[in-house]
Amino acid sequence: MRSYPGRLLRFVRYRILGLPVDPATLHSEMLTPAIRELAIREAARVANRFFADFFGDKYGDKCEGRAGELDGIVADFFRVFEERPIPSNAGGSGFENLFWLYVTGRLLQPELIVESGVWRGQTSWVLRQACPLAEFHAFDVDLSNRKYSDTSIQYHEQDWSGHDFGNLDGRRALAFFDDHVSHMRRIEEARARGFGTLIFDDNLPVYHIFQETDTIVPTVDMLFDDALSDLFSEGEEIEWIHANLSYRVRVDLPAWRAARSRVRSYANFPLVDKLANNFATKARYGGPTKIALVTLL
Ligand SMILES: C[S@@+](CC[C@H](N)C(=O)[O-])C[C@H]1O[C@@H](n2cnc3c(N)ncnc32)[C@H](O)[C@@H]1O
């Protein structure tokens, strides 16, 4: 239901002042149930293929026989998504990330979740929906932007690397990094703490970093980009401007190779946004996926 002040504001902006209409404010939605069902089935097919390729047939040991539940999990997500606490999550995750976090969380059922990069709390929320019983630690250097928080989540206003997890069984833990910190650094920290399964947002290839980001270099994609190690000698720098600010990162090839050697398997989650946009365009679904799943040795 649209609010009266919102409608009045739009009337003044578009009808009286004649400003161009922002398509994001217009409501578009597929109403035919059969087509909505089709989109959900297609999303399940994409997810099934991804997890079978990544973990193996029936999704291997990590999913503990839950592969058969995937269709139901995906259908649940489409319902859960409608209840998200932050309908339009500017600066944070849209449909793609939420989809993959939810489905992966439901399949893996980790006993411990770590999230680094909370922002308004939308991804904490979706992970909590997927894994209601997991011990959950959420880290952000500034927690004041939260619109969703949950008493079952332990929040820490600090970098995760300063936290002592005690005797952690990393095999049953899932860590999600969406904090604009170098993926290489996060891989090394995760390994030192015994974490085996990681999800990274903003896994950009090197030729996209100038458009979108600041401090996440090297990303996982860059660690696996052989062209880069051919192109650079030890100690050379990659330099770019993003949003008027200059950045440079020294290419530390031994450190890049070391971090890469910790990785057992790595893949970007595939796109499901076209399906989502067939389902409903009422909300902001985000652009192409940059979210990646990584397991460590
Ligand atoms: C892109 S936002 C996270 C979005 C959120 N995961 C979502 O999708 O809704 C990045 C967040 O990382 C936080 N951040 C920056 N440096 C950090 C660090 N060292 N550790 C944890 N969080 C950090 C920022 O304060 C910001 O809230």
The ligand as an SDF file (V2000), in Angstrom:
LIG
                    3D

 27 29  0  0  0  0  0  0  0  0999 V2000
   28.1980   -2.9400    1.6840 C   0  0  0  0  0  0  0  0  0  0  0  0
   27.9170   -2.6550    3.3730 S   0  0  0  0  0  0  0  0  0  0  0  0
   27.2630   -4.1930    3.9500 C   0  0  0  0  0  0  0  0  0  0  0  0
   25.9230   -4.4770    3.3720 C   0  0  0  0  0  0  0  0  0  0  0  0
   25.1380   -5.5940    4.0040 C   0  0  0  0  0  0  0  0  0  0  0  0
   25.8980   -6.8260    4.0920 N   0  0  0  0  0  0  0  0  0  0  0  0
   23.9260   -5.8290    3.1400 C   0  0  0  0  0  0  0  0  0  0  0  0
   24.0930   -6.4410    2.0750 O   0  0  0  0  0  0  0  0  0  0  0  0
   22.8270   -5.3770    3.4410 O   0  0  0  0  0  0  0  0  0  0  0  0
   29.5430   -2.6350    4.0150 C   0  0  0  0  0  0  0  0  0  0  0  0
   29.6160   -2.4860    5.5240 C   0  0  0  0  0  0  0  0  0  0  0  0
   30.9260   -2.8630    5.9110 O   0  0  0  0  0  0  0  0  0  0  0  0
   31.2790   -2.1090    7.0420 C   0  0  0  0  0  0  0  0  0  0  0  0
   32.7280   -2.2150    7.2650 N   0  0  0  0  0  0  0  0  0  0  0  0
   33.7350   -1.4420    6.7970 C   0  0  0  0  0  0  0  0  0  0  0  0
   34.9190   -1.8870    7.2590 N   0  0  0  0  0  0  0  0  0  0  0  0
   34.6500   -2.9660    8.0360 C   0  0  0  0  0  0  0  0  0  0  0  0
   35.4490   -3.8840    8.7830 C   0  0  0  0  0  0  0  0  0  0  0  0
   36.7700   -3.7660    8.8440 N   0  0  0  0  0  0  0  0  0  0  0  0
   34.8350   -4.8760    9.4540 N   0  0  0  0  0  0  0  0  0  0  0  0
   33.4670   -5.0010    9.4110 C   0  0  0  0  0  0  0  0  0  0  0  0
   32.6660   -4.1700    8.7240 N   0  0  0  0  0  0  0  0  0  0  0  0
   33.2550   -3.1780    8.0450 C   0  0  0  0  0  0  0  0  0  0  0  0
   30.7410   -0.7280    6.7370 C   0  0  0  0  0  0  0  0  0  0  0  0
   30.5970    0.0230    7.9340 O   0  0  0  0  0  0  0  0  0  0  0  0
   29.3990   -1.0700    6.0550 C   0  0  0  0  0  0  0  0  0  0  0  0
   28.3620   -1.0760    7.0080 O   0  0  0  0  0  0  0  0  0  0  0  0
  1  2  1  0
  2  3  1  0
  2 10  1  0
  3  4  1  0
  4  5  1  0
  5  6  1  0
  5  7  1  0
  7  8  2  0
  7  9  1  0
 10 11  1  0
 11 12  1  0
 11 26  1  0
 12 13  1  0
 13 14  1  0
 13 24  1  0
 14 15  1  0
 14 23  1  0
 15 16  2  0
 16 17  1  0
 17 18  1  0
 17 23  2  0
 18 19  1  0
 18 20  2  0
 20 21  1  0
 21 22  2  0
 22 23  1  0
 24 25  1  0
 24 26  1  0
 26 27  1  0
M  CHG  2   2   1   9  -1
M  END
$$$$
